[in-house]
Each structure stands twice: as structure tokens, then as C-alpha cells.
């Protein structure tokens, strides 16, 4: 998550400290959250909005292979 947000900041031309301020957080609090990588969906949406972008989440499941009785 850290690298993804860092790249998004570079693309948007802002620092992580500026992103933190746009989110209403201190840079220290935001950096702490970045180190854990634990953000809620709403927080990720807020980050995307603050960067002028869109949040895309790609999650999926594939069925397990069928096990045949032998």
C-alpha cells in the first residue's frame, strides 16, 4: 500500500505530507498509517479524492479445482 500511495503522490505532484494535510491528518499520523498499510475503504476513497483520482479495487475469487472421489 505504501508504494502505491507514494507513486500516486508522485503522479499527482504532491508530497505525502501535503496528502496528509488534505486528509485532515498530521504528516506523522499519516506516515504511521502508511507503515501499517491498514486503511478502510472510506479512507482509501478519501486518499484517491485528495489525489484527484479514482479508487479501483480488484478483488476476485477463483473456484477450487474439483476433487474427484477415487
PDB file of N, CA, C, O and CB in Angstrom:
ATOM      1  N   UNK A   1       0.830  -1.183   0.000  1.00  0.00           N
ATOM      2  CA  UNK A   1       0.000   0.000   0.000  1.00  0.00           C
ATOM      3  C   UNK A   1       0.878   1.251   0.000  1.00  0.00           C
ATOM      4  O   UNK A   1       0.577   2.229  -0.684  1.00  0.00           O
ATOM      5  CB  UNK A   1      -0.946  -0.004   1.210  1.00  0.00           C
ATOM      6  N   UNK A   2       1.965   1.210   0.774  1.00  0.00           N
ATOM      7  CA  UNK A   2       2.861   2.368   0.870  1.00  0.00           C
ATOM      8  C   UNK A   2       3.370   2.787  -0.502  1.00  0.00           C
ATOM      9  O   UNK A   2       3.325   3.964  -0.860  1.00  0.00           O
ATOM     10  CB  UNK A   2       4.044   2.054   1.791  1.00  0.00           C
ATOM     11  N   UNK A   3       3.853   1.816  -1.262  1.00  0.00           N
ATOM     12  CA  UNK A   3       4.424   2.131  -2.575  1.00  0.00           C
ATOM     13  C   UNK A   3       3.352   2.645  -3.529  1.00  0.00           C
ATOM     14  O   UNK A   3       3.606   3.560  -4.313  1.00  0.00           O
ATOM     15  CB  UNK A   3       5.110   0.894  -3.173  1.00  0.00           C
ATOM     16  N   UNK A   4       2.167   2.069  -3.468  1.00  0.00           N
ATOM     17  CA  UNK A   4       1.083   2.512  -4.342  1.00  0.00           C
ATOM     18  C   UNK A   4       0.716   3.968  -4.051  1.00  0.00           C
ATOM     19  O   UNK A   4       0.532   4.763  -4.973  1.00  0.00           O
ATOM     20  CB  UNK A   4      -0.152   1.604  -4.170  1.00  0.00           C
ATOM     21  N   UNK A   5       0.611   4.312  -2.771  1.00  0.00           N
ATOM     22  CA  UNK A   5       0.271   5.687  -2.399  1.00  0.00           C
ATOM     23  C   UNK A   5       1.422   6.629  -2.741  1.00  0.00           C
ATOM     24  O   UNK A   5       1.194   7.749  -3.198  1.00  0.00           O
ATOM     25  CB  UNK A   5      -0.066   5.778  -0.894  1.00  0.00           C
ATOM     26  N   UNK A   6       2.645   6.184  -2.524  1.00  0.00           N
ATOM     27  CA  UNK A   6       3.804   7.007  -2.871  1.00  0.00           C
ATOM     28  C   UNK A   6       3.836   7.315  -4.362  1.00  0.00           C
ATOM     29  O   UNK A   6       4.080   8.457  -4.751  1.00  0.00           O
ATOM     30  CB  UNK A   6       5.099   6.308  -2.455  1.00  0.00           C
ATOM     31  N   UNK A   7       3.595   6.320  -5.194  1.00  0.00           N
ATOM     32  CA  UNK A   7       3.575   6.532  -6.651  1.00  0.00           C
ATOM     33  C   UNK A   7       2.436   7.468  -7.043  1.00  0.00           C
ATOM     34  O   UNK A   7       2.598   8.316  -7.920  1.00  0.00           O
ATOM     35  CB  UNK A   7       3.433   5.182  -7.397  1.00  0.00           C
ATOM     36  N   UNK A   8       1.285   7.315  -6.393  1.00  0.00           N
ATOM     37  CA  UNK A   8       0.146   8.183  -6.708  1.00  0.00           C
ATOM     38  C   UNK A   8       0.465   9.631  -6.345  1.00  0.00           C
ATOM     39  O   UNK A   8       0.065  10.550  -7.060  1.00  0.00           O
ATOM     40  CB  UNK A   8      -1.123   7.711  -5.959  1.00  0.00           C
ATOM     41  N   UNK A   9       1.183   9.843  -5.240  1.00  0.00           N
ATOM     42  CA  UNK A   9       1.590  11.201  -4.860  1.00  0.00           C
ATOM     43  C   UNK A   9       2.533  11.791  -5.898  1.00  0.00           C
ATOM     44  O   UNK A   9       2.390  12.951  -6.283  1.00  0.00           O
ATOM     45  CB  UNK A   9       2.265  11.198  -3.476  1.00  0.00           C
ATOM     46  N   UNK A  10       3.488  11.004  -6.348  1.00  0.00           N
ATOM     47  CA  UNK A  10       4.427  11.475  -7.370  1.00  0.00           C
ATOM     48  C   UNK A  10       3.661  11.843  -8.635  1.00  0.00           C
ATOM     49  O   UNK A  10       3.895  12.897  -9.225  1.00  0.00           O
ATOM     50  CB  UNK A  10       5.504  10.397  -7.678  1.00  0.00           C
ATOM     51  N   UNK A  11       2.749  10.975  -9.047  1.00  0.00           N
ATOM     52  CA  UNK A  11       1.957  11.247 -10.252  1.00  0.00           C
ATOM     53  C   UNK A  11       1.122  12.513 -10.109  1.00  0.00           C
ATOM     54  O   UNK A  11       0.941  13.254 -11.075  1.00  0.00           O
ATOM     55  CB  UNK A  11       1.048  10.065 -10.563  1.00  0.00           C
ATOM     56  N   UNK A  12       0.605  12.764  -8.886  1.00  0.00           N
ATOM     57  CA  UNK A  12      -0.224  13.945  -8.641  1.00  0.00           C
ATOM     58  C   UNK A  12       0.619  15.184  -8.370  1.00  0.00           C
ATOM     59  O   UNK A  12       0.097  16.299  -8.345  1.00  0.00           O
ATOM     60  CB  UNK A  12      -1.161  13.693  -7.468  1.00  0.00           C
ATOM     61  N   UNK A  13       1.918  14.996  -8.167  1.00  0.00           N
ATOM     62  CA  UNK A  13       2.802  16.126  -7.925  1.00  0.00           C
ATOM     63  C   UNK A  13       2.694  16.713  -6.530  1.00  0.00           C
ATOM     64  O   UNK A  13       2.924  17.907  -6.342  1.00  0.00           O
ATOM     65  CB  UNK A  13       2.527  17.184  -8.914  1.00  0.00           C
ATOM     66  N   UNK A  14       2.344  15.878  -5.537  1.00  0.00           N
ATOM     67  CA  UNK A  14       2.269  16.368  -4.157  1.00  0.00           C
ATOM     68  C   UNK A  14       3.078  15.444  -3.249  1.00  0.00           C
ATOM     69  O   UNK A  14       3.342  14.289  -3.583  1.00  0.00           O
ATOM     70  CB  UNK A  14       0.786  16.456  -3.673  1.00  0.00           C
ATOM     71  N   UNK A  15       3.458  15.977  -2.109  1.00  0.00           N
ATOM     72  CA  UNK A  15       4.202  15.183  -1.133  1.00  0.00           C
ATOM     73  C   UNK A  15       3.223  14.393  -0.269  1.00  0.00           C
ATOM     74  O   UNK A  15       2.027  14.681  -0.237  1.00  0.00           O
ATOM     75  CB  UNK A  15       5.104  16.090  -0.250  1.00  0.00           C
ATOM     76  N   UNK A  16       3.748  13.409   0.417  1.00  0.00           N
ATOM     77  CA  UNK A  16       2.906  12.664   1.362  1.00  0.00           C
ATOM     78  C   UNK A  16       2.458  13.565   2.498  1.00  0.00           C
ATOM     79  O   UNK A  16       1.367  13.381   3.039  1.00  0.00           O
ATOM     80  CB  UNK A  16       3.659  11.444   1.921  1.00  0.00           C
ATOM     81  N   UNK A  17       3.289  14.545   2.872  1.00  0.00           N
ATOM     82  CA  UNK A  17       2.897  15.497   3.917  1.00  0.00           C
ATOM     83  C   UNK A  17       1.705  16.333   3.465  1.00  0.00           C
ATOM     84  O   UNK A  17       0.791  16.588   4.249  1.00  0.00           O
ATOM     85  CB  UNK A  17       4.078  16.416   4.286  1.00  0.00           C
ATOM     86  N   UNK A  18       1.714  16.760   2.204  1.00  0.00           N
ATOM     87  CA  UNK A  18       0.581  17.528   1.671  1.00  0.00           C
ATOM     88  C   UNK A  18      -0.666  16.652   1.605  1.00  0.00           C
ATOM     89  O   UNK A  18      -1.767  17.111   1.909  1.00  0.00           O
ATOM     90  CB  UNK A  18       0.914  18.094   0.266  1.00  0.00           C
ATOM     91  N   UNK A  19      -0.496  15.410   1.213  1.00  0.00           N
ATOM     92  CA  UNK A  19      -1.641  14.491   1.184  1.00  0.00           C
ATOM     93  C   UNK A  19      -2.224  14.346   2.580  1.00  0.00           C
ATOM     94  O   UNK A  19      -3.443  14.365   2.752  1.00  0.00           O
ATOM     95  CB  UNK A  19      -1.225  13.107   0.629  1.00  0.00           C
ATOM     96  N   UNK A  20      -1.364  14.201   3.571  1.00  0.00           N
ATOM     97  CA  UNK A  20      -1.832  14.092   4.951  1.00  0.00           C
ATOM     98  C   UNK A  20      -2.668  15.312   5.326  1.00  0.00           C
ATOM     99  O   UNK A  20      -3.743  15.172   5.909  1.00  0.00           O
ATOM    100  CB  UNK A  20      -0.640  13.941   5.918  1.00  0.00           C
ATOM    101  N   UNK A  21      -2.184  16.501   4.996  1.00  0.00           N
ATOM    102  CA  UNK A  21      -2.935  17.722   5.316  1.00  0.00           C
ATOM    103  C   UNK A  21      -4.279  17.741   4.598  1.00  0.00           C
ATOM    104  O   UNK A  21      -5.287  18.153   5.174  1.00  0.00           O
ATOM    105  CB  UNK A  21      -2.121  18.970   4.938  1.00  0.00           C
ATOM    106  N   UNK A  22      -4.298  17.296   3.343  1.00  0.00           N
ATOM    107  CA  UNK A  22      -5.566  17.257   2.597  1.00  0.00           C
ATOM    108  C   UNK A  22      -6.565  16.286   3.227  1.00  0.00           C
ATOM    109  O   UNK A  22      -7.777  16.437   3.078  1.00  0.00           O
ATOM    110  CB  UNK A  22      -5.310  16.861   1.136  1.00  0.00           C
ATOM    111  N   UNK A  23      -6.037  15.295   3.928  1.00  0.00           N
ATOM    112  CA  UNK A  23      -6.886  14.309   4.601  1.00  0.00           C
ATOM    113  C   UNK A  23      -7.257  14.746   6.011  1.00  0.00           C
ATOM    114  O   UNK A  23      -8.014  14.062   6.700  1.00  0.00           O
ATOM    115  CB  UNK A  23      -6.187  12.961   4.650  1.00  0.00           C
ATOM    116  N   UNK A  24      -6.717  15.895   6.443  1.00  0.00           N
ATOM    117  CA  UNK A  24      -7.007  16.385   7.793  1.00  0.00           C
ATOM    118  C   UNK A  24      -6.197  15.672   8.862  1.00  0.00           C
ATOM    119  O   UNK A  24      -6.613  15.608  10.019  1.00  0.00           O
ATOM    120  CB  UNK A  24      -8.476  16.232   8.093  1.00  0.00           C
ATOM    121  N   UNK A  25      -5.041  15.134   8.482  1.00  0.00           N
ATOM    122  CA  UNK A  25      -4.172  14.413   9.411  1.00  0.00           C
ATOM    123  C   UNK A  25      -2.831  15.126   9.504  1.00  0.00           C
ATOM    124  O   UNK A  25      -2.448  15.881   8.611  1.00  0.00           O
ATOM    125  CB  UNK A  25      -3.978  12.938   8.962  1.00  0.00           C
ATOM    126  N   UNK A  26      -2.139  14.878  10.583  1.00  0.00           N
ATOM    127  CA  UNK A  26      -0.763  15.349  10.658  1.00  0.00           C
ATOM    128  C   UNK A  26       0.088  14.412   9.799  1.00  0.00           C
ATOM    129  O   UNK A  26      -0.247  13.238   9.637  1.00  0.00           O
ATOM    130  CB  UNK A  26      -0.247  15.396  12.150  1.00  0.00           C
ATOM    131  N   UNK A  27       1.182  14.929   9.251  1.00  0.00           N
ATOM    132  CA  UNK A  27       2.065  14.042   8.491  1.00  0.00           C
ATOM    133  C   UNK A  27       2.536  12.850   9.318  1.00  0.00           C
ATOM    134  O   UNK A  27       2.644  11.740   8.797  1.00  0.00           O
ATOM    135  CB  UNK A  27       3.266  14.816   7.982  1.00  0.00           C
ATOM    136  N   UNK A  28       2.817  13.070  10.603  1.00  0.00           N
ATOM    137  CA  UNK A  28       3.284  11.972  11.457  1.00  0.00           C
ATOM    138  C   UNK A  28       2.228  10.875  11.572  1.00  0.00           C
ATOM    139  O   UNK A  28       2.548   9.691  11.472  1.00  0.00           O
ATOM    140  CB  UNK A  28       3.648  12.498  12.854  1.00  0.00           C
ATOM    141  N   UNK A  29       0.973  11.266  11.781  1.00  0.00           N
ATOM    142  CA  UNK A  29      -0.104  10.277  11.897  1.00  0.00           C
ATOM    143  C   UNK A  29      -0.287   9.532  10.577  1.00  0.00           C
ATOM    144  O   UNK A  29      -0.515   8.322  10.566  1.00  0.00           O
ATOM    145  CB  UNK A  29      -1.428  10.959  12.315  1.00  0.00           C
ATOM    146  N   UNK A  30      -0.186  10.261   9.465  1.00  0.00           N
ATOM    147  CA  UNK A  30      -0.354   9.629   8.161  1.00  0.00           C
ATOM    148  C   UNK A  30       0.786   8.662   7.876  1.00  0.00           C
ATOM    149  O   UNK A  30       0.547   7.564   7.372  1.00  0.00           O
ATOM    150  CB  UNK A  30      -0.437  10.687   7.060  1.00  0.00           C
ATOM    151  N   UNK A  31       2.019   9.046   8.186  1.00  0.00           N
ATOM    152  CA  UNK A  31       3.162   8.152   7.971  1.00  0.00           C
ATOM    153  C   UNK A  31       3.012   6.878   8.805  1.00  0.00           C
ATOM    154  O   UNK A  31       3.365   5.787   8.356  1.00  0.00           O
ATOM    155  CB  UNK A  31       4.488   8.870   8.325  1.00  0.00           C
ATOM    156  N   UNK A  32       2.494   7.026  10.005  1.00  0.00           N
ATOM    157  CA  UNK A  32       2.269   5.845  10.854  1.00  0.00           C
ATOM    158  C   UNK A  32       1.282   4.895  10.184  1.00  0.00           C
ATOM    159  O   UNK A  32       1.488   3.681  10.171  1.00  0.00           O
ATOM    160  CB  UNK A  32       1.743   6.265  12.254  1.00  0.00           C
ATOM    161  N   UNK A  33       0.207   5.457   9.626  1.00  0.00           N
ATOM    162  CA  UNK A  33      -0.778   4.628   8.930  1.00  0.00           C
ATOM    163  C   UNK A  33      -0.169   3.977   7.695  1.00  0.00           C
ATOM    164  O   UNK A  33      -0.482   2.830   7.374  1.00  0.00           O
ATOM    165  CB  UNK A  33      -1.999   5.465   8.535  1.00  0.00           C
ATOM    166  N   UNK A  34       0.699   4.707   7.005  1.00  0.00           N
ATOM    167  CA  UNK A  34       1.355   4.139   5.831  1.00  0.00           C
ATOM    168  C   UNK A  34       2.217   2.940   6.195  1.00  0.00           C
ATOM    169  O   UNK A  34       2.280   1.969   5.441  1.00  0.00           O
ATOM    170  CB  UNK A  34       2.202   5.194   5.140  1.00  0.00           C
ATOM    171  N   UNK A  35       2.872   2.998   7.333  1.00  0.00           N
ATOM    172  CA  UNK A  35       3.745   1.883   7.717  1.00  0.00           C
ATOM    173  C   UNK A  35       2.958   0.624   8.013  1.00  0.00           C
ATOM    174  O   UNK A  35       3.442  -0.482   7.774  1.00  0.00           O
ATOM    175  CB  UNK A  35       4.578   2.258   8.927  1.00  0.00           C
ATOM    176  N   UNK A  36       1.739   0.779   8.536  1.00  0.00           N
ATOM    177  CA  UNK A  36       0.917  -0.400   8.795  1.00  0.00           C
ATOM    178  C   UNK A  36       0.175  -0.836   7.541  1.00  0.00           C
ATOM    179  O   UNK A  36      -0.115  -2.019   7.363  1.00  0.00           O
ATOM    180  CB  UNK A  36      -0.077  -0.122   9.922  1.00  0.00           C
ATOM    181  N   UNK A  37      -0.134   0.133   6.662  1.00  0.00           N
ATOM    182  CA  UNK A  37      -0.856  -0.184   5.436  1.00  0.00           C
ATOM    183  C   UNK A  37      -2.315  -0.508   5.654  1.00  0.00           C
ATOM    184  O   UNK A  37      -2.986  -1.005   4.750  1.00  0.00           O
ATOM    185  CB  UNK A  37      -0.205  -1.325   4.754  1.00  0.00           C
ATOM    186  N   UNK A  38      -2.816  -0.231   6.853  1.00  0.00           N
ATOM    187  CA  UNK A  38      -4.206  -0.567   7.167  1.00  0.00           C
ATOM    188  C   UNK A  38      -5.082   0.675   7.007  1.00  0.00           C
ATOM    189  O   UNK A  38      -5.061   1.588   7.832  1.00  0.00           O
ATOM    190  CB  UNK A  38      -4.326  -1.139   8.610  1.00  0.00           C
ATOM    191  N   UNK A  39      -5.847   0.678   5.927  1.00  0.00           N
ATOM    192  CA  UNK A  39      -6.770   1.754   5.640  1.00  0.00           C
ATOM    193  C   UNK A  39      -8.145   1.157   5.388  1.00  0.00           C
ATOM    194  O   UNK A  39      -8.263   0.065   4.831  1.00  0.00           O
ATOM    195  CB  UNK A  39      -6.292   2.595   4.430  1.00  0.00           C
ATOM    196  N   UNK A  40      -9.169   1.866   5.794  1.00  0.00           N
ATOM    197  CA  UNK A  40     -10.530   1.434   5.488  1.00  0.00           C
ATOM    198  C   UNK A  40     -10.853   1.808   4.041  1.00  0.00           C
ATOM    199  O   UNK A  40     -10.133   2.583   3.412  1.00  0.00           O
ATOM    200  CB  UNK A  40     -11.559   2.076   6.474  1.00  0.00           C
ATOM    201  N   UNK A  41     -11.918   1.258   3.538  1.00  0.00           N
ATOM    202  CA  UNK A  41     -12.365   1.599   2.190  1.00  0.00           C
ATOM    203  C   UNK A  41     -12.613   3.099   2.090  1.00  0.00           C
ATOM    204  O   UNK A  41     -12.222   3.731   1.109  1.00  0.00           O
ATOM    205  CB  UNK A  41     -13.644   0.813   1.820  1.00  0.00           C
ATOM    206  N   UNK A  42     -13.264   3.674   3.110  1.00  0.00           N
ATOM    207  CA  UNK A  42     -13.561   5.111   3.092  1.00  0.00           C
ATOM    208  C   UNK A  42     -12.280   5.940   3.105  1.00  0.00           C
ATOM    209  O   UNK A  42     -12.209   6.976   2.444  1.00  0.00           O
ATOM    210  CB  UNK A  42     -14.442   5.489   4.291  1.00  0.00           C
ATOM    211  N   UNK A  43     -11.274   5.498   3.844  1.00  0.00           N
ATOM    212  CA  UNK A  43     -10.004   6.218   3.868  1.00  0.00           C
ATOM    213  C   UNK A  43      -9.311   6.142   2.513  1.00  0.00           C
ATOM    214  O   UNK A  43      -8.754   7.135   2.046  1.00  0.00           O
ATOM    215  CB  UNK A  43      -9.090   5.655   4.961  1.00  0.00           C
ATOM    216  N   UNK A  44      -9.339   4.982   1.882  1.00  0.00           N
ATOM    217  CA  UNK A  44      -8.737   4.847   0.557  1.00  0.00           C
ATOM    218  C   UNK A  44      -9.463   5.714  -0.471  1.00  0.00           C
ATOM    219  O   UNK A  44      -8.837   6.292  -1.360  1.00  0.00           O
ATOM    220  CB  UNK A  44      -8.753   3.382   0.113  1.00  0.00           C
ATOM    221  N   UNK A  45     -10.779   5.798  -0.343  1.00  0.00           N
ATOM    222  CA  UNK A  45     -11.559   6.663  -1.228  1.00  0.00           C
ATOM    223  C   UNK A  45     -11.170   8.122  -1.010  1.00  0.00           C
ATOM    224  O   UNK A  45     -11.027   8.880  -1.970  1.00  0.00           O
ATOM    225  CB  UNK A  45     -13.074   6.466  -0.990  1.00  0.00           C
ATOM    226  N   UNK A  46     -11.001   8.513   0.250  1.00  0.00           N
ATOM    227  CA  UNK A  46     -10.591   9.884   0.568  1.00  0.00           C
ATOM    228  C   UNK A  46      -9.203  10.182   0.013  1.00  0.00           C
ATOM    229  O   UNK A  46      -8.956  11.284  -0.478  1.00  0.00           O
ATOM    230  CB  UNK A  46     -10.610  10.112   2.087  1.00  0.00           C
ATOM    231  N   UNK A  47      -8.299   9.215   0.087  1.00  0.00           N
ATOM    232  CA  UNK A  47      -6.960   9.385  -0.469  1.00  0.00           C
ATOM    233  C   UNK A  47      -7.048   9.591  -1.977  1.00  0.00           C
ATOM    234  O   UNK A  47      -6.419  10.499  -2.520  1.00  0.00           O
ATOM    235  CB  UNK A  47      -6.070   8.164  -0.139  1.00  0.00           C
ATOM    236  N   UNK A  48      -7.821   8.757  -2.647  1.00  0.00           N
ATOM    237  CA  UNK A  48      -7.987   8.898  -4.102  1.00  0.00           C
ATOM    238  C   UNK A  48      -8.555  10.263  -4.456  1.00  0.00           C
ATOM    239  O   UNK A  48      -8.088  10.909  -5.393  1.00  0.00           O
ATOM    240  CB  UNK A  48      -8.901   7.793  -4.651  1.00  0.00           C
ATOM    241  N   UNK A  49      -9.560  10.700  -3.711  1.00  0.00           N
ATOM    242  CA  UNK A  49     -10.161  12.009  -3.977  1.00  0.00           C
ATOM    243  C   UNK A  49      -9.160  13.135  -3.738  1.00  0.00           C
ATOM    244  O   UNK A  49      -9.090  14.083  -4.520  1.00  0.00           O
ATOM    245  CB  UNK A  49     -11.401  12.214  -3.099  1.00  0.00           C
ATOM    246  N   UNK A  50      -8.385  13.033  -2.659  1.00  0.00           N
ATOM    247  CA  UNK A  50      -7.393  14.061  -2.343  1.00  0.00           C
ATOM    248  C   UNK A  50      -6.315  14.140  -3.413  1.00  0.00           C
ATOM    249  O   UNK A  50      -5.719  15.197  -3.623  1.00  0.00           O
ATOM    250  CB  UNK A  50      -6.756  13.786  -0.985  1.00  0.00           C
ATOM    251  N   UNK A  51      -6.065  13.030  -4.087  1.00  0.00           N
ATOM    252  CA  UNK A  51      -5.082  12.991  -5.163  1.00  0.00           C
ATOM    253  C   UNK A  51      -5.693  13.345  -6.517  1.00  0.00           C
ATOM    254  O   UNK A  51      -4.990  13.397  -7.526  1.00  0.00           O
ATOM    255  CB  UNK A  51      -4.445  11.619  -5.230  1.00  0.00           C
ATOM    256  N   UNK A  52      -6.992  13.585  -6.532  1.00  0.00           N
ATOM    257  CA  UNK A  52      -7.666  13.911  -7.783  1.00  0.00           C
ATOM    258  C   UNK A  52      -7.869  12.711  -8.681  1.00  0.00           C
ATOM    259  O   UNK A  52      -7.991  12.847  -9.899  1.00  0.00           O
ATOM    260  CB  UNK A  52      -6.894  14.951  -8.517  1.00  0.00           C
ATOM    261  N   UNK A  53      -7.906  11.525  -8.072  1.00  0.00           N
ATOM    262  CA  UNK A  53      -8.039  10.299  -8.852  1.00  0.00           C
ATOM    263  C   UNK A  53      -9.249   9.489  -8.461  1.00  0.00           C
ATOM    264  O   UNK A  53     -10.181   9.993  -7.834  1.00  0.00           O
ATOM    265  CB  UNK A  53      -6.814   9.460  -8.705  1.00  0.00           C
ATOM    266  N   UNK A  54      -9.225   8.241  -8.836  1.00  0.00           N
ATOM    267  CA  UNK A  54     -10.308   7.305  -8.580  1.00  0.00           C
ATOM    268  C   UNK A  54      -9.727   6.054  -7.940  1.00  0.00           C
ATOM    269  O   UNK A  54      -8.653   5.594  -8.327  1.00  0.00           O
ATOM    270  CB  UNK A  54     -11.074   6.959  -9.888  1.00  0.00           C
ATOM    271  N   UNK A  55     -10.430   5.510  -6.970  1.00  0.00           N
ATOM    272  CA  UNK A  55     -10.004   4.276  -6.320  1.00  0.00           C
ATOM    273  C   UNK A  55     -10.531   3.094  -7.109  1.00  0.00           C
ATOM    274  O   UNK A  55     -11.728   3.003  -7.380  1.00  0.00           O
ATOM    275  CB  UNK A  55     -10.494   4.219  -4.851  1.00  0.00           C
ATOM    276  N   UNK A  56      -9.642   2.194  -7.476  1.00  0.00           N
ATOM    277  CA  UNK A  56     -10.018   0.952  -8.127  1.00  0.00           C
ATOM    278  C   UNK A  56      -9.588  -0.199  -7.235  1.00  0.00           C
ATOM    279  O   UNK A  56      -8.433  -0.278  -6.816  1.00  0.00           O
ATOM    280  CB  UNK A  56      -9.381   0.836  -9.544  1.00  0.00           C
ATOM    281  N   UNK A  57     -10.508  -1.071  -6.954  1.00  0.00           N
ATOM    282  CA  UNK A  57     -10.190  -2.253  -6.161  1.00  0.00           C
ATOM    283  C   UNK A  57     -10.526  -3.458  -7.016  1.00  0.00           C
ATOM    284  O   UNK A  57     -11.642  -3.597  -7.515  1.00  0.00           O
ATOM    285  CB  UNK A  57     -10.974  -2.277  -4.795  1.00  0.00           C
ATOM    286  N   UNK A  58      -9.546  -4.320  -7.175  1.00  0.00           N
ATOM    287  CA  UNK A  58      -9.725  -5.506  -7.989  1.00  0.00           C
ATOM    288  C   UNK A  58      -9.557  -6.729  -7.090  1.00  0.00           C
ATOM    289  O   UNK A  58      -8.439  -7.158  -6.803  1.00  0.00           O
ATOM    290  CB  UNK A  58      -8.716  -5.533  -9.180  1.00  0.00           C
ATOM    291  N   UNK A  59     -10.656  -7.266  -6.664  1.00  0.00           N
ATOM    292  CA  UNK A  59     -10.647  -8.448  -5.803  1.00  0.00           C
ATOM    293  C   UNK A  59     -11.513  -9.506  -6.459  1.00  0.00           C
ATOM    294  O   UNK A  59     -12.585  -9.201  -6.982  1.00  0.00           O
ATOM    295  CB  UNK A  59     -11.155  -8.115  -4.357  1.00  0.00           C
ATOM    296  N   UNK A  60     -11.063 -10.721  -6.432  1.00  0.00           N
ATOM    297  CA  UNK A  60     -11.859 -11.789  -7.017  1.00  0.00           C
ATOM    298  C   UNK A  60     -11.501 -13.128  -6.418  1.00  0.00           C
ATOM    299  O   UNK A  60     -10.504 -13.263  -5.709  1.00  0.00           O
ATOM    300  CB  UNK A  60     -11.676 -11.826  -8.517  1.00  0.00           C
ATOM    301  N   UNK A  61     -12.311 -14.102  -6.707  1.00  0.00           N
ATOM    302  CA  UNK A  61     -12.093 -15.467  -6.244  1.00  0.00           C
ATOM    303  C   UNK A  61     -12.210 -16.397  -7.435  1.00  0.00           C
ATOM    304  O   UNK A  61     -13.009 -16.182  -8.346  1.00  0.00           O
ATOM    305  CB  UNK A  61     -13.104 -15.860  -5.125  1.00  0.00           C
ATOM    306  N   UNK A  62     -11.406 -17.415  -7.401  1.00  0.00           N
ATOM    307  CA  UNK A  62     -11.495 -18.458  -8.417  1.00  0.00           C
ATOM    308  C   UNK A  62     -11.946 -19.730  -7.723  1.00  0.00           C
ATOM    309  O   UNK A  62     -11.513 -20.011  -6.605  1.00  0.00           O
ATOM    310  CB  UNK A  62     -10.125 -18.665  -9.161  1.00  0.00           C
ATOM    311  N   UNK A  63     -12.800 -20.493  -8.361  1.00  0.00           N
ATOM    312  CA  UNK A  63     -13.242 -21.727  -7.731  1.00  0.00           C
ATOM    313  C   UNK A  63     -12.090 -22.706  -7.558  1.00  0.00           C
ATOM    314  O   UNK A  63     -11.168 -22.756  -8.373  1.00  0.00           O
ATOM    315  CB  UNK A  63     -14.352 -22.365  -8.548  1.00  0.00           C
ATOM    316  N   UNK A  64     -12.158 -23.465  -6.508  1.00  0.00           N
ATOM    317  CA  UNK A  64     -11.145 -24.503  -6.263  1.00  0.00           C
ATOM    318  C   UNK A  64     -11.355 -25.629  -7.258  1.00  0.00           C
ATOM    319  O   UNK A  64     -12.488 -25.889  -7.663  1.00  0.00           O
ATOM    320  CB  UNK A  64     -11.219 -25.042  -4.794  1.00  0.00           C
ATOM    321  N   UNK A  65     -10.289 -26.299  -7.659  1.00  0.00           N
ATOM    322  CA  UNK A  65     -10.463 -27.420  -8.587  1.00  0.00           C
ATOM    323  C   UNK A  65     -11.294 -28.525  -7.934  1.00  0.00           C
ATOM    324  O   UNK A  65     -11.187 -28.792  -6.737  1.00  0.00           O
ATOM    325  CB  UNK A  65      -9.088 -27.975  -9.036  1.00  0.00           C
ATOM    326  N   UNK A  66     -12.097 -29.136  -8.737  1.00  0.00           N
ATOM    327  CA  UNK A  66     -12.959 -30.226  -8.247  1.00  0.00           C
ATOM    328  C   UNK A  66     -12.092 -31.415  -7.841  1.00  0.00           C
ATOM    329  O   UNK A  66     -11.140 -31.772  -8.535  1.00  0.00           O
ATOM    330  CB  UNK A  66     -13.999 -30.653  -9.336  1.00  0.00           C
ATOM    331  N   UNK A  67     -12.430 -32.006  -6.731  1.00  0.00           N
ATOM    332  CA  UNK A  67     -11.714 -33.206  -6.256  1.00  0.00           C
ATOM    333  C   UNK A  67     -12.602 -34.399  -6.548  1.00  0.00           C
ATOM    334  O   UNK A  67     -13.738 -34.477  -6.080  1.00  0.00           O
ATOM    335  CB  UNK A  67     -11.363 -33.118  -4.710  1.00  0.00           C
ATOM    336  N   UNK A  68     -12.077 -35.312  -7.314  1.00  0.00           N
ATOM    337  CA  UNK A  68     -12.846 -36.489  -7.681  1.00  0.00           C
ATOM    338  C   UNK A  68     -12.620 -37.595  -6.659  1.00  0.00           C
ATOM    339  O   UNK A  68     -11.505 -37.787  -6.175  1.00  0.00           O
ATOM    340  CB  UNK A  68     -12.467 -36.970  -9.093  1.00  0.00           C
ATOM    341  N   UNK A  69     -13.680 -38.314  -6.338  1.00  0.00           N
ATOM    342  CA  UNK A  69     -13.552 -39.479  -5.455  1.00  0.00           C
ATOM    343  C   UNK A  69     -12.882 -40.616  -6.215  1.00  0.00           C
ATOM    344  O   UNK A  69     -13.281 -40.937  -7.334  1.00  0.00           O
ATOM    345  CB  UNK A  69     -14.943 -39.928  -4.913  1.00  0.00           C
ATOM    346  N   UNK A  70     -11.893 -41.209  -5.627  1.00  0.00           N
ATOM    347  CA  UNK A  70     -11.181 -42.283  -6.316  1.00  0.00           C
ATOM    348  C   UNK A  70     -11.492 -43.602  -5.707  1.00  0.00           C
ATOM    349  O   UNK A  70     -10.981 -44.627  -6.159  1.00  0.00           O
ATOM    350  CB  UNK A  70      -9.696 -42.053  -6.294  1.00  0.00           C
TER     351      UNK A  70
END
